[in-house]
Amino acid sequence: MYNIPYHKEKNELVINEFIARYPFAYLSGCDQENKPVCTQLPVFIEEKNGKKILRGHIMKNNDHHKAFLHNQHVLVVFSGHHTYVSGTWYSNPHTPSTWNYMSVHVKGIIRYLDDEGLIDALRMTTLHFENNNPNSTTIYDNLPAEYTKKLMKAIVAFEIEITELDTVFKLSQDRDAASYDNIIEQLQKQDESGKVIAEEMRKRKKEVFPNLES
């Protein structure tokens, strides 16, 4: 991970909100032959018995399911919007260009849950994306029993006890105020990702430059 102190996000609330906003994460580990495996899936953070965990579900009998049975140590990466930042936008334009982005890396121990845990995970996931509508036809309780019986055999829920959490919110914190303002202005002219990063930078300006009057 890009490990620079001023690119770290330390606010736990901000980190939790980031994970909730970008739940479609990369879950990775190593198999029995120490070959890397990775899958993308929605994962949610919560607290259980005083510990932070991640929860979700995956398909059974494929490479990542088998790998995590062998090696319970996993890495989950949550990635948000990201964008190119041109060196020409700096006060000194003779500077290499870079990339601004936000990312949360979570290391932990994965364990698989029973059928009751799977049902709960399915409800949680679907309700999250169906705006907490319990009447949605996609909710586990509203699906045909014959279908859910087959479904339960093909997937398994998991929870990951978080052992380490790290962040990179690389948002031009190392630039002077004039460059910082110009980067925001230029990114606001870009696509959705550029606009999102610009807004993140705008919100953090007072934190980055606490001695500025405005």
Buried (B, 14 or more C-beta within 10 A) or exposed (E): EEEEEEBEBEEEEBBBEBBEEBBEBBBBBBBEEEEEBBBEBBBBBEEEEEEBBBBBBBEEEEEBBEBBEEBBEBBBBBBBBBBEBBEEBBEEEEBEEBEBBBBBBBBBBBBBBEEEBBBBBBBBBBBEEBEEEEEBEEBBEEBEEEEBEEEBEEBBBBBBBBEEBBBBBBBBBEBEEEBBBBBBEBBBEBEEBBBBBBBBBBEBBEEBBEEEEE
